[in-house]
Amino acid sequence: MKRHLIYSLLILLVLTLLVAGGAATDGEEVIAIKGKVVYTAAGPPITDGVVIVRNGKIVQVGKGLSIPSDAQVYQAEVVMPGLIEAHGHFAMSSLGGDSDVNETTDPSTPYARASDAINIDDPYFRYPLSGGVTTIVSRPGSANVFGGLSVALKIKTGSLKDIIIKDPCDVKMAMEGNPIGVYGSRGRMPKTMMGVYYIARKVFLEAQDYLKQWEKYEKEKETNPEAKPPKRDLNLEPLAMALKGEIPVHIHTAKANEVDAALRLFDEFHLDGSHGHAYWSYLIADKLAKRKEVLVLGPEMFFHYFGEKGVKNSAAILAKKGAKVAVQTDSNSYGIKYLRNIAALCIRYGLPLEEAIKSVTINAADAVNLDHRIGSLQPGKDADIVLMDGDPFEVVTTVEKVFVDGKLEFSNQEKFNTLKDLTSAPPVVSGTAVKIKKGKSSQIAIVGGTILTVTEGVIPDGVVLIEDGKIKKVGKDLSIPSDYTVIEAEGKVVMPGLVAASSSLGLYSDWKRFAHTDETTNPVLPAMEVIHAIDPFFPTVYDMMSSGVTTANVTPGGSNVLGGRGAVIKTSGTHIDELLLKKHSIVMASYGESPKRTYGRQGRLPSTRMGIAYLLRDNLLKALEYKEKLAEATTKEKMPKRDLKLEALVPVIEGKLPLMVRIHRKSDILNLFSIADEFGIKLIIEGGTDTYKVADQLAKRNIPVVITSLRGYYATPETADFRTDLPALLEKAGVKVGFRLDDARWPINSLGHQDGNLLLNAALAFKNGMSEMGALRSITIDPAEMLGIAERVGSLEPGKDADILILAGHPFLIRAVPEMVIINGRIVFQKGGD
């Protein structure tokens, strides 16, 4: 990207004079920030480093610096540059769904300016600061080939004018499937990638002609003061700026051939720019490494492409080849807080720390030609600085303070758990490999690790004996038969396989990319069974297994009032009978916006919550009557006509099968209680944004909660009161908690999505106040108990299925990935072994 050399030299000259001046003069603001580790993003980390700031600019960075006597001094474990979100839609949408992100009236709208849509009164406007994010590039969306003009903002106190640092920042384009989906469905161009490229090239050619007209006018004006200027065209002016190199172009792509097409456009029109998303760009990493454009990857980081297996870490692959990589959340103001967690996922699967630092700082700045001003801790740059209490990419690390332009804009006032609060295992990661000594027998002994039984405490340097797929013994100093295969787990952590309380695992498996989660032909279909739709060969089944999920409750989606019956499966096998642990685990229901939206827009029942409640009551009442008729029938001839819908609901009425209800709002939950009381049914709540408001009642009723997201990305009126400490609040009240596994997206490897990893969900729950053991229980024994399968899975106890994880370290550490996964006593995954 272009360097602003003259600007930088002038700044350095001024700063040299300032530094030479020693103590501050009147009116100057001087601060000194000391860090045990200072990551500058411009060189190696500095141990016991110091950053000195004068009047909002960094003047010195180094070790052993003399601190001015009048400087205000701050100290932290870790100091790094303010994080930069290079691709978001910040403050452009309201909670009610009113979005100003896409002007979908024409596929070419370069005139649309994101700055005209920014709402600085967005309730989450300052929220990114708590994640260390200081600068955000807010962009039009990707519905159009030319979406409009982006704006770069600092998250700081002031008016919109005060916080804008570059407007326009760049031209946002999309050269992939989104414009095709929007306009092709209307019978308009583009309907193919051919059409997308045609529009892109045609409009840039028009902009070239427009630019030539202005150049001709400027030349003519030198000799003819009466020369008339061309008519201004707001649609072409931004592209003329791009052609002159005044602003870059940011192109949304997905597949490698689309990235390649963007390169052709860059080259033909001599454009400066960057790539957005670029999911499969790793397939042409060698070519991209020779280019100058930054790849702004994410928010899903790992993908599959035509039969690929395992993690394809785009950021790591591209960075290793030498390409410049940044990462993004593509989020609203709420989700942007978790930018560093996106980079952490890449670290978890191979991205080096120094590249991860750059991906959220200097490379992100480089993507929009702001690297002369922000993105690293160097003299002359804006003093956007983040102070943390530990490793910047650990989930449990807390952002303590954030400075923007040298002003303290965020200071954490909350109490969070830290690595120091972990007691079950040391917060370290073992670098040695798990060793296997093959025995004559197929029976297994796991020795030497720290065993987290979950229900029976912690056993340091323990032993687990496995026979015939079951756990035989768990303890210390156990006698190991000589013919056993021995797995040496010294320095590792051994724990039960993870249990997903709900998921859509294997339901997005159709080769035509159909989703099999919701049968939206009727709002009441309780007889549906997910076992007939689960595909064991779908890549995410393997992905989830390799992440430690050995048992998953697979459920229908939440579009129907009564959507069907879930099933519990193991995550290793080739056919449903081999996977199946429990044929019918729950009947899925939904109470709230989703059924209203699905059917109301069709003019069908339900279009209101009144309609939802009616359908629930009416069908439960019919099921009760059906059950009574079955009981009254004394002969086969008197049996009522078979009704599959009502048959599926009879076990719910009898209390044998829980009703899992996707629900968020407090008023809806209270109404649900009334319906449950009326018919005597067992409930499991899924979603549960407002459950903390009724936690005591949930505990009294013994109703567990399955939380769908801990990060609240897509805030809606139903989820507006979401709290990050929800698991802790429920645990304190005595409510069992589990998590929904975000696993189902095609063709995304879900390990590259923040809610796609149960271990990291537990780590975040722990950070936000849940007890360490409570967080571990939420992904093991508690969901097993709520699903009625605790006699088989969820803890390491004699007689249970031998579903076991061996981790590189404490389960809550970002680098402690599973080294080995055992299901039913069989090794189904070994790191580096497949």
C-alpha positions in Angstrom: 0.0 0.0 0.0 1.1 3.6 -0.5 3.2 5.2 2.2 2.7 8.7 3.2 6.4 9.5 3.5 6.3 13.3 3.5 3.6 13.3 6.2 5.6 10.8 8.3 8.8 12.8 8.0 7.2 16.0 9.1 5.6 14.3 12.1 9.0 12.8 13.1 10.6 16.2 12.8 8.1 17.7 15.2 8.4 14.8 17.6 12.2 15.0 17.6 11.8 18.6 18.8 9.3 17.5 21.5 11.5 14.7 22.8 14.5 17.0 22.9 12.4 19.3 25.1 12.4 16.9 28.1 9.6 17.7 30.5 6.3 18.9 29.3 5.6 22.5 28.6 2.4 24.2 29.7 -0.7 22.7 28.2 1.0 19.5 27.1 -0.5 16.1 28.1 2.1 13.5 28.8 1.5 9.9 29.6 3.8 6.9 30.0 2.6 3.4 29.6 4.7 0.5 31.0 4.2 -3.0 29.9 5.8 -6.3 30.9 5.4 -7.1 27.2 4.9 -4.4 24.6 3.8 -5.6 21.1 4.5 -2.7 18.7 3.3 -4.5 15.5 6.4 -3.0 13.9 9.1 -5.3 15.3 9.8 -7.9 18.0 8.0 -7.5 21.3 9.7 -5.4 23.9 10.1 -6.9 27.4 9.5 -4.3 30.1 8.8 -1.7 27.5 7.7 1.9 27.8 5.5 4.0 25.5 5.6 7.8 25.9 2.8 9.9 24.6 2.6 13.7 24.2 -0.5 15.5 23.1 -2.1 12.4 21.6 0.9 11.2 19.6 3.5 8.5 20.4 6.9 10.1 20.8 9.0 7.2 22.2 8.8 3.4 22.4 11.5 1.3 23.9 13.1 -0.3 26.9 14.7 1.6 29.8 13.3 5.0 28.6 13.5 8.0 30.9 10.0 8.8 31.9 9.2 12.6 32.1 8.7 13.7 35.7 5.2 15.1 35.0 3.9 12.2 33.0 0.9 10.2 34.2 2.1 6.6 34.4 0.0 3.5 33.6 1.1 -0.1 33.8 -0.1 -3.4 32.4 0.9 -7.0 31.7 0.5 -6.5 28.0 0.5 -3.3 25.8 -0.3 -3.3 22.1 -1.7 -0.9 19.4 -5.4 -0.2 19.3 -7.2 -2.9 17.3 -8.6 -2.0 13.8 -11.7 -3.5 12.4 -11.1 -3.2 8.6 -14.5 -4.5 7.5 -17.7 -3.9 9.5 -21.1 -2.3 9.2 -20.7 -0.3 12.4 -23.7 1.8 13.6 -25.6 1.4 10.4 -28.4 -0.8 11.6 -30.9 -0.5 14.5 -32.1 -3.2 16.9 -35.4 -3.2 15.1 -33.8 -4.5 12.0 -33.9 -1.1 10.2 -30.7 -1.4 8.1 -29.0 1.3 6.1 -26.2 -1.1 4.9 -27.3 -1.8 1.4 -28.9 0.5 -1.2 -30.5 -2.3 -3.2 -32.1 -0.2 -5.9 -29.3 -0.7 -8.4 -26.3 -2.9 -8.6 -24.0 0.2 -9.0 -24.3 2.8 -6.2 -20.8 4.1 -5.6 -22.5 7.4 -4.5 -23.8 5.9 -1.3 -21.7 7.1 1.6 -21.6 5.1 4.8 -20.9 8.3 6.8 -24.5 9.4 5.9 -25.9 6.4 7.7 -23.7 6.4 10.9 -25.7 6.6 14.1 -23.5 7.7 17.0 -26.4 7.2 19.3 -26.3 3.5 18.6 -26.6 1.8 22.1 -23.5 -0.3 21.4 -21.4 2.6 19.9 -18.7 2.5 22.5 -18.9 -1.3 23.1 -16.0 -2.2 20.8 -13.6 -0.3 23.1 -14.1 -3.0 25.7 -12.5 -5.4 23.2 -9.6 -3.1 22.5 -11.0 -1.9 19.1 -10.1 1.8 18.5 -10.7 2.2 14.8 -13.5 0.8 12.6 -13.9 1.0 8.9 -17.7 1.0 8.5 -18.8 -0.1 5.0 -21.8 -0.4 2.8 -22.9 -4.0 2.3 -22.2 -6.4 -0.5 -25.6 -6.5 -2.2 -24.3 -4.4 -5.1 -21.3 -4.7 -7.4 -20.5 -1.1 -6.3 -21.9 -0.7 -2.8 -20.6 2.8 -2.0 -18.0 4.7 0.1 -16.7 3.4 3.4 -15.7 5.6 6.3 -13.0 5.2 9.0 -13.9 6.1 12.5 -12.2 6.4 15.8 -14.2 5.2 18.8 -13.8 8.1 21.1 -15.7 11.0 22.7 -17.0 13.6 20.3 -19.3 14.4 17.4 -19.4 12.4 14.2 -17.1 15.0 12.6 -14.7 14.5 15.5 -14.4 10.8 15.2 -14.1 10.5 11.4 -10.5 10.1 10.4 -11.0 9.3 6.7 -14.1 9.9 4.6 -14.3 8.5 2.0 -12.0 5.7 3.1 -12.4 3.5 0.1 -14.8 2.2 -2.5 -16.7 -0.9 -1.4 -17.4 -3.5 -4.2 -18.6 -7.1 -4.3 -17.5 -9.5 -7.0 -19.2 -12.7 -5.9 -22.6 -14.2 -5.3 -24.4 -11.5 -3.3 -25.2 -9.2 -6.2 -26.2 -12.2 -8.2 -28.7 -13.3 -5.5 -30.2 -9.8 -5.1 -30.6 -8.8 -8.8 -30.7 -12.1 -10.6 -33.9 -13.0 -8.6 -35.4 -9.8 -10.0 -34.5 -10.7 -13.6 -31.8 -8.0 -13.7 -28.1 -8.0 -14.3 -26.0 -9.5 -12.8 -27.3 -13.0 -12.8 -23.9 -14.6 -13.2 -20.2 -13.8 -12.4 -19.9 -12.8 -16.0 -22.5 -10.1 -15.4 -20.8 -9.0 -12.2 -17.5 -8.5 -13.9 -19.1 -6.8 -16.9 -20.8 -4.2 -14.6 -17.5 -3.6 -12.7 -15.5 -3.1 -15.9 -18.2 -1.0 -17.6 -18.6 1.4 -14.7 -14.8 1.9 -14.3 -14.5 2.6 -18.1 -17.3 5.2 -17.7 -15.3 6.7 -14.8 -12.2 6.8 -16.9 -14.1 8.8 -19.6 -15.4 11.1 -16.8 -11.9 11.6 -15.4 -10.6 12.4 -18.9 -13.3 15.1 -19.3 -12.1 16.7 -16.1 -8.5 16.4 -17.0 -9.3 18.1 -20.4 -11.1 20.8 -18.6 -8.3 21.5 -16.1 -5.8 21.7 -19.0 -8.1 24.0 -21.0 -8.7 26.2 -18.0 -5.0 27.1 -17.9 -5.4 29.0 -21.1 -9.1 29.8 -21.1 -10.5 31.1 -17.8 -14.0 30.9 -19.3 -13.8 27.1 -19.9 -16.9 25.3 -18.8 -16.4 22.3 -16.4 -18.1 19.0 -17.1 -21.3 18.2 -15.3 -20.6 16.6 -12.0 -21.6 13.0 -11.6 -21.8 11.8 -8.0 -21.9 8.2 -9.1 -18.6 8.5 -11.0 -16.7 10.9 -8.8 -15.7 8.2 -6.2 -14.4 6.0 -8.9 -12.4 8.8 -10.5 -10.8 9.2 -7.0 -9.9 5.5 -7.1 -8.5 5.8 -10.6 -6.3 8.7 -9.5 -5.1 6.6 -6.5 -6.6 9.0 -4.0 -8.6 6.2 -2.3 -8.3 2.4 -2.5 -10.9 -0.1 -3.6 -12.1 -2.9 -1.3 -13.6 -5.9 -3.1 -15.7 -8.5 -1.4 -14.9 -11.9 -2.8 -15.3 -15.5 -1.7 -13.9 -18.1 -4.1 -10.3 -18.1 -5.4 -11.4 -17.4 -9.0 -13.3 -14.4 -7.7 -10.2 -13.1 -6.0 -8.4 -13.7 -9.2 -11.0 -11.7 -11.1 -10.5 -8.9 -8.6 -6.8 -8.9 -9.3 -7.5 -8.5 -13.1 -9.7 -5.5 -12.3 -7.0 -4.0 -10.0 -4.4 -4.5 -12.8 -6.4 -3.2 -15.7 -7.4 0.1 -14.0 -4.2 0.4 -11.9 -6.2 0.4 -8.6 -4.9 0.4 -5.1 -7.0 -1.9 -2.9 -7.7 -4.8 -0.7 -9.8 -8.0 -0.6 -12.7 -8.6 1.8 -13.6 -12.1 3.1 -11.7 -13.9 0.3 -12.6 -17.2 1.9 -10.8 -19.6 -0.5 -7.9 -17.3 -1.3 -5.6 -19.8 0.3 -6.0 -21.8 -2.9 -3.9 -19.2 -4.8 -1.7 -18.2 -1.9 1.5 -18.3 -4.0 0.1 -15.7 -6.4 -1.3 -13.5 -3.7 2.0 -13.5 -1.8 3.5 -11.6 -4.8 0.9 -8.9 -4.6 0.6 -5.7 -2.6 -3.1 -6.0 -1.7 -4.1 -6.9 1.9 -6.5 -9.8 2.4 -9.1 -8.9 5.0 -10.3 -12.3 6.0 -13.3 -13.5 8.0 -15.5 -13.6 9.9 -15.6 -17.3 9.3 -11.9 -18.3 9.1 -11.7 -21.9 7.9 -13.5 -23.4 4.9 -13.7 -26.7 3.0 -13.5 -26.9 -0.8 -14.7 -29.9 -2.7 -13.8 -32.8 -0.4 -11.0 -31.1 1.7 -10.8 -32.5 5.2 -9.7 -30.8 8.4 -8.8 -27.2 9.1 -7.7 -25.0 6.2 -6.5 -21.9 8.1 -6.6 -19.3 5.3 -4.8 -16.7 7.5 -2.0 -19.1 8.4 -1.5 -20.4 4.9 -1.4 -17.0 3.3 0.8 -15.5 6.0 3.3 -18.3 5.6 3.5 -17.6 1.9 4.2 -13.9 2.6 0.8 -12.4 1.9 -0.5 -9.6 4.1 -3.4 -10.7 6.1 -5.9 -8.9 8.3 -9.0 -10.3 10.0 -12.5 -8.9 10.4 -15.8 -9.5 12.2 -18.1 -8.1 9.4 -20.3 -7.2 12.3 -22.4 -4.5 13.9 -21.1 -2.5 16.8 -21.8 -5.3 19.3 -19.9 -8.1 17.6 -16.9 -6.0 16.7 -15.7 -6.3 20.4 -14.7 -9.8 19.6 -12.2 -9.0 16.8 -9.2 -10.3 18.7 -11.1 -13.6 19.2 -11.2 -14.0 15.4 -7.5 -13.8 15.3 -7.3 -16.2 18.3 -9.1 -18.8 16.3 -6.4 -18.5 13.7 -3.7 -18.8 16.4 -5.4 -21.9 17.7 -4.9 -23.6 14.4 -1.5 -22.4 13.4 -1.2 -18.7 12.8 2.0 -17.3 14.4 1.5 -14.8 17.2 3.4 -12.0 15.4 1.1 -12.4 12.3 -2.0 -12.4 14.5 -0.9 -9.1 16.1 -0.4 -7.6 12.6 -3.8 -9.0 11.4 -5.7 -6.8 13.9 -3.4 -3.8 13.7 -0.9 -2.7 11.1 -2.2 -4.9 8.3 -5.7 -3.7 8.9 -4.5 -0.1 8.7 -2.5 -0.9 5.6 -5.7 -2.2 3.9 -7.2 1.3 3.9 -4.0 3.4 3.6 -4.0 4.5 7.2 -0.8 2.7 8.2 1.1 6.1 8.3 -1.2 7.1 11.2 -2.4 4.0 13.1 -1.8 0.3 13.5 1.5 0.2 15.3 3.3 1.7 18.3 5.8 4.0 16.6 6.9 7.6 17.1 4.7 9.9 15.2 1.6 7.8 15.2 -1.7 8.3 16.9 -1.6 7.1 20.5 -4.2 4.4 20.2 -3.1 2.0 22.8 -4.6 -1.0 24.6 -3.6 -2.3 28.0 -4.4 -6.0 28.9 -4.0 -8.3 31.9 -2.5 -11.2 29.8 -1.9 -12.8 26.5 -3.9 -10.7 24.0 -5.5 -13.7 22.4 -6.5 -15.8 25.3 -10.3 -15.8 25.8 -9.9 -15.1 29.5 -7.7 -12.0 29.0 -9.4 -8.7 29.9 -8.9 -5.4 28.2 -8.1 -3.1 31.2 -7.7 0.3 29.6 -7.9 1.8 26.1 -6.4 5.1 24.9 -7.5 6.8 21.7 -5.5 9.7 20.6 -3.8 9.7 24.0 -7.1 10.1 25.9 -8.3 7.4 28.2 -11.6 6.3 26.6 -12.2 3.0 28.4 -11.3 1.7 31.8 -12.6 -1.7 32.8 -14.8 -1.5 36.0 -15.9 -5.1 36.0 -14.5 -8.1 37.8 -13.5 -10.9 35.5 -12.0 -14.3 36.1 -8.4 -14.7 34.9 -5.9 -17.4 34.3 -4.8 -17.0 37.9 -8.3 -18.2 39.0 -7.9 -21.6 37.3 -7.4 -24.4 39.8 -8.2 -27.7 38.1 -5.1 -27.8 35.9 -2.1 -25.5 35.4 -2.7 -22.7 32.8 0.1 -24.0 30.6 0.3 -25.8 27.3 2.4 -28.9 26.7 4.5 -28.9 23.6 5.2 -32.7 23.6 3.2 -35.2 21.6 1.0 -37.8 23.0 2.8 -41.2 22.8 1.1 -44.5 22.2 2.7 -47.9 23.2 0.7 -50.5 21.3 -0.2 -53.6 23.3 -1.5 -57.0 22.3 -5.0 -56.1 23.5 -7.4 -53.5 22.2 -8.0 -52.3 25.7 -6.5 -49.0 26.6 -4.8 -47.3 29.6 -4.4 -43.5 29.6 -1.6 -42.6 32.0 0.2 -39.5 33.4 -2.3 -36.7 32.7 -4.3 -34.4 34.9 -7.7 -36.1 34.9 -10.8 -33.9 35.1 -13.5 -36.3 35.9 -16.0 -33.4 36.2 -18.2 -35.3 38.8 -15.5 -36.9 41.0 -12.9 -34.2 41.2 -9.4 -33.8 39.8 -6.8 -36.5 39.7 -3.2 -35.4 39.1 -1.0 -37.9 37.3 -4.0 -40.2 37.0 -4.9 -43.4 35.1 -8.0 -44.2 33.1 -8.6 -47.9 32.1 -10.8 -48.7 29.1 -12.3 -52.1 28.3 -14.7 -52.9 25.5 -15.5 -49.3 24.9 -16.4 -48.5 28.5 -14.5 -46.9 31.3 -13.4 -49.6 33.7 -11.5 -47.6 36.3 -10.4 -44.0 37.0 -7.9 -43.3 39.7 -4.3 -42.9 40.7 -1.6 -45.6 40.8 -3.9 -48.2 39.2 -2.5 -51.5 38.1 -2.2 -51.7 34.3 -2.5 -55.1 32.6 0.6 -55.9 30.6 -1.2 -56.4 27.3 -3.0 -53.0 27.3 -2.2 -50.3 24.8 -0.8 -47.4 26.8 -1.4 -43.8 25.9 1.2 -41.6 27.7 -0.5 -38.2 28.5 2.1 -36.7 30.8 1.7 -32.9 30.9 -1.7 -33.2 29.2 -5.3 -32.8 30.5 -7.7 -35.7 30.2 -11.4 -35.0 30.4 -14.8 -36.3 29.2 -15.9 -35.8 25.6 -17.9 -32.7 25.1 -21.7 -32.8 24.9 -23.5 -30.2 22.7 -26.9 -29.5 24.2 -28.3 -28.6 20.8 -27.0 -28.4 17.3 -27.8 -28.8 13.6 -25.0 -31.2 13.1 -25.2 -33.0 9.7 -28.4 -31.2 8.6 -26.9 -28.9 6.1 -25.5 -31.8 4.1 -27.3 -31.8 0.8 -25.0 -31.5 -2.2 -27.3 -28.8 -3.5 -26.6 -26.9 -0.4 -30.2 -27.2 1.0 -30.7 -26.9 4.7 -32.7 -29.7 6.3 -33.3 -27.9 9.6 -36.8 -26.5 9.1 -39.8 -28.1 7.3 -41.5 -24.8 6.8 -44.5 -26.1 4.9 -46.6 -26.1 8.1 -46.0 -24.4 11.5 -47.0 -27.6 13.4 -44.9 -30.7 12.5 -43.9 -32.4 15.7 -43.7 -35.8 13.9 -40.6 -34.8 11.9 -37.5 -36.8 12.9 -33.9 -35.4 12.4 -32.5 -38.9 12.1 -33.7 -39.1 8.5 -31.8 -36.0 7.6 -28.4 -36.4 9.4 -25.5 -36.9 7.1 -22.5 -38.5 9.0 -20.2 -37.7 6.1 -20.9 -34.0 6.2 -17.5 -32.3 7.0 -18.7 -30.4 10.1 -19.4 -33.7 11.8 -15.7 -34.5 11.6 -14.8 -30.9 12.4 -16.8 -31.0 15.6 -15.4 -34.4 16.6 -11.8 -33.1 16.2 -12.7 -30.1 18.4 -13.7 -32.5 21.2 -17.5 -32.9 20.7 -18.2 -36.6 21.0 -22.0 -36.3 21.7 -24.4 -33.9 20.1 -28.1 -33.3 20.4 -29.3 -32.6 16.8 -32.5 -30.7 16.6 -34.8 -29.1 14.0 -34.5 -25.4 13.7 -36.7 -22.7 15.2 -38.9 -21.6 12.3 -41.9 -23.7 13.4 -44.1 -23.5 16.5 -43.6 -27.3 16.7 -40.8 -28.4 14.5 -40.1 -32.0 15.1 -38.0 -34.4 17.2 -34.3 -34.2 17.9 -31.9 -37.1 18.4 -28.6 -37.6 20.3 -25.7 -38.9 18.2 -22.1 -39.7 18.7 -19.8 -37.9 16.2 -18.0 -40.9 14.7 -19.6 -43.5 12.4 -20.8 -44.1 8.9 -24.5 -44.5 9.3 -27.2 -43.3 11.7 -27.6 -46.6 13.5 -23.9 -46.5 14.4 -24.1 -42.9 15.6 -27.4 -43.0 17.4 -27.4 -42.7 21.2 -31.0 -41.6 21.6 -33.6 -41.7 18.8 -35.9 -39.0 20.3 -34.3 -36.5 22.7 -36.7 -33.6 22.5 -39.6 -32.1 20.6 -38.5 -28.7 19.2 -40.7 -25.7 19.6 -40.3 -21.9 19.0 -42.0 -19.0 20.6 -41.3 -15.5 19.3 -40.2 -13.7 16.2 -39.0 -16.6 14.0 -42.4 -18.4 13.5 -44.1 -15.1 13.2 -41.7 -14.0 10.5 -41.8 -17.4 8.7 -45.6 -17.6 8.4 -46.9 -14.1 9.0 -45.3 -12.8 5.8 -47.2 -15.6 3.9 -50.5 -14.4 5.5 -50.6 -17.6 7.5 -51.0 -18.5 11.2 -49.1 -17.5 13.3 -48.4 -13.9 12.6 -48.5 -12.9 16.3 -47.5 -14.3 19.6 -51.2 -14.8 20.2 -51.2 -17.2 17.3 -48.1 -19.1 18.5 -49.7 -19.6 22.0 -52.9 -20.8 20.4 -51.2 -23.3 18.2 -49.2 -24.7 21.2 -52.2 -25.0 23.4 -54.5 -26.3 20.7 -52.1 -29.1 19.7 -51.2 -30.0 23.2 -54.9 -30.2 24.0 -55.5 -32.4 21.0 -52.5 -34.6 22.1 -54.0 -34.9 25.6 -57.4 -35.9 24.1 -55.7 -38.4 21.8 -53.8 -39.9 24.7 -57.1 -40.3 26.6 -58.7 -42.0 23.7 -55.8 -44.4 23.4 -56.2 -45.2 27.1 -59.9 -45.7 26.8 -59.7 -48.0 23.8 -60.3 -51.6 25.0 -60.0 -53.2 21.6 -58.1 -52.6 18.4 -61.3 -51.6 16.6 -61.9 -48.8 19.1 -58.5 -47.3 18.7 -58.6 -43.7 17.3 -57.4 -43.1 13.8 -53.6 -42.9 13.9 -52.3 -39.3 14.0 -48.5 -39.0 13.6 -48.5 -35.4 14.9 -50.4 -36.2 18.0 -48.4 -39.4 18.6 -45.2 -37.4 18.7 -46.7 -35.1 21.3 -48.1 -37.8 23.6 -44.6 -38.4 25.3 -44.4 -34.6 25.9 -47.8 -34.7 27.6 -46.7 -37.7 29.6 -43.5 -35.9 30.8 -41.3 -38.5 29.1 -39.9 -36.2 26.4 -39.0 -32.6 27.1 -40.2 -29.7 24.9 -37.1 -27.7 23.9 -38.4 -24.1 23.2 -36.4 -21.5 21.4 -37.4 -18.4 23.2 -35.8 -15.1 24.4 -38.2 -12.5 25.9 -39.2 -12.5 29.6 -42.9 -12.1 28.8 -42.8 -15.0 26.4 -41.0 -17.2 29.0 -43.6 -16.4 31.6 -46.4 -17.3 29.1 -44.6 -20.5 28.4 -44.6 -21.4 32.1 -48.3 -21.1 32.1 -48.7 -23.4 29.1 -46.3 -25.9 30.7 -48.3 -25.8 34.0 -51.5 -26.3 32.1 -50.3 -29.5 30.4 -47.7 -30.7 32.9 -44.8 -30.8 30.4 -41.1 -30.7 30.9 -39.2 -27.8 29.4 -35.7 -27.0 28.1 -35.2 -23.4 27.1 -33.0 -22.6 24.1 -31.7 -19.1 23.4 -32.9 -17.7 26.7 -31.7 -14.1 26.5 -33.9 -12.9 29.3 -33.6 -16.1 31.4 -31.6 -14.2 34.1 -34.7 -12.2 34.8 -36.6 -15.3 35.8 -33.6 -17.4 37.0 -35.2 -18.2 40.4 -38.3 -19.5 38.8 -36.3 -21.6 36.4 -34.3 -23.1 39.2 -37.5 -23.8 41.2 -39.1 -25.5 38.2 -35.8 -27.4 37.3 -35.8 -26.0 33.8 -32.4 -25.9 32.1 -31.2 -23.3 29.6 -29.3 -23.9 26.4 -27.6 -20.7 25.4 -27.3 -20.1 21.6 -24.7 -17.4 21.6 -22.4 -15.8 24.2 -21.4 -13.0 21.9 -24.8 -11.6 20.9 -23.8 -10.7 17.3 -27.2 -10.1 15.8 -29.0 -8.0 18.4 -32.7 -7.9 17.8 -35.5 -6.5 20.0 -35.9 -10.0 21.5 -32.2 -10.1 22.4 -31.6 -6.5 23.3 -31.1 -7.2 27.0 -28.5 -9.9 26.4 -25.8 -10.1 29.1 -22.4 -11.7 28.6 -22.5 -13.0 32.2 -25.8 -14.9 31.5 -24.2 -18.4 32.3 -22.8 -17.1 35.6 -26.2 -15.6 36.6 -28.0 -18.8 35.8 -25.4 -20.9 37.6 -25.7 -18.7 40.7 -29.5 -19.3 40.7 -29.0 -23.0 40.4 -30.0 -23.4 36.8 -28.3 -26.0 34.6 -26.7 -24.5 31.5 -25.6 -25.9 28.2 -24.6 -24.4 24.8 -25.9 -24.7 21.3 -23.1 -25.6 18.9 -23.0 -23.3 15.9 -21.9 -26.0 13.5 -24.1 -26.2 10.5 -22.9 -23.7 7.9 -22.0 -25.0 4.4 -19.2 -25.1 3.4 -17.6 -23.4 6.5 -15.4 -25.3 8.9 -17.2 -24.4 12.1 -13.9 -24.3 14.1 -13.3 -21.0 12.4 -16.5 -19.5 13.8 -16.6 -18.2 17.4 -19.6 -20.1 18.5 -18.4 -23.3 16.8 -16.2 -24.3 19.7 -17.6 -25.5 23.0 -14.3 -25.3 24.9 -14.0 -21.6 24.0 -17.7 -21.0 25.0 -16.9 -22.5 28.4 -13.8 -20.3 28.6 -15.8 -17.2 27.9 -18.4 -18.2 30.4 -15.7 -18.7 33.0 -14.2 -15.3 32.3 -17.6 -13.7 32.7 -18.1 -15.1 36.2 -19.1 -18.7 35.9 -17.2 -21.0 38.2 -14.4 -23.1 36.6 -16.2 -26.4 37.3 -19.6 -24.9 36.3 -18.2 -24.0 32.9 -16.7 -27.4 32.5 -20.1 -29.0 33.5 -21.9 -26.8 31.0 -20.2 -28.7 28.1 -20.2 -32.2 29.7 -22.4 -33.6 32.4 -25.1 -30.8 32.6 -26.3 -31.2 29.0 -26.0 -34.9 29.4 -28.4 -34.7 32.4 -30.9 -32.4 30.7 -31.0 -34.8 27.7 -31.4 -37.9 29.9 -28.1 -39.5 28.8 -25.9 -39.0 31.8 -25.7 -42.7 32.6 -23.7 -43.0 29.3 -21.7 -39.8 28.8 -20.7 -36.5 30.4 -18.1 -37.6 33.0 -15.3 -40.0 33.6 -16.8 -42.7 35.7 -16.6 -46.5 35.7 -19.3 -48.0 33.5 -19.8 -45.0 31.2 -18.9 -44.8 27.5 -15.2 -44.2 27.0 -15.6 -40.8 25.3 -12.4 -39.0 26.3 -10.4 -36.0 25.2 -6.7 -35.5 25.7 -5.8 -31.8 25.5 -2.5 -30.0 25.3 -3.3 -28.0 28.4 -6.1 -26.5 30.4 -9.3 -26.7 28.4 -9.8 -22.9 28.5 -6.5 -22.0 26.9 -6.6 -20.9 23.2 -3.7 -23.1 22.3 -4.8 -26.2 24.2 -6.5 -28.0 21.2 -7.4 -31.7 21.5 -4.4 -33.9 20.9 -6.6 -37.0 20.8 -10.3 -37.9 20.8 -11.6 -41.3 21.9 -15.2 -42.4 21.3 -16.6 -45.6 22.6 -13.0 -46.7 23.5 -11.7 -46.1 20.0 -9.2 -43.5 18.9 -11.0 -41.5 16.3 -8.8 -38.5 16.1 -5.1 -37.8 16.8 -3.5 -34.4 16.0 -1.1 -34.8 13.1 -2.3 -38.3 12.5 -4.7 -37.7 9.7 
